[in-house]
């Protein structure tokens, strides 16, 4: 969801949740070994749980902001875990998706989960909105994969599905 179309009250939750997604992505990207990435992402999963239980979180701005957001408007543990787990799946199975359906599923897990959490944090929701956010997330994830094709090729990786080649 573009922040330019959001009210001020909606921008803050969106920034917090996008920052969490950036932290998860960086934890994955900075790891030199898939096992190290898994450990880092497990740390994030554990700290999300700590934040949701309103316990003392580490001195990390994203975790503190997430905890404050959750105190103001409770967030779905399932959706937060789905976001972390989707990034962990990238570490474990990473690389090129086999099919367009695999790419769509990964986009749904990351981008749509983020969209659902933003809507939840803003106190809006309906079946129709969830449906629209699902499609928006899939489209965003697929567009990001397409946009990352040339930089990925320069690093020796391909983010487009094998069945499209």
C-alpha angles and dihedrals in degrees: 000000000000111000093217089074095048129094117243091257091057097047096066096058090044092053092049093050094044089049089054089052090050091051091051091048091050092048087056097042096047095052115099093198130042090232091055090049089052091052092049093048091047088054089054092047090051092047092050087056091050090050092050091051089054091238123142109290125203116271094271120132096220093050092047091048091047091051092049090048091050091049090053096045119003115243127214112262088202093057094045090050090047090056093049092043091051090056090046089053088055089055093047101042098012122155131069120353114238098220141017086249090058091052091047091050092050091048090050092050095051109025100031092045089054091049092049091050092050091051090046092050090050092052096243127122146138138153091260092050091050089051092051092045090051091055092043091052093049092048092047093049093048092047090050090051090050092047090050095054099094096042089045093052089052087058093043098255133113123208098185119092120266092233090066093058 
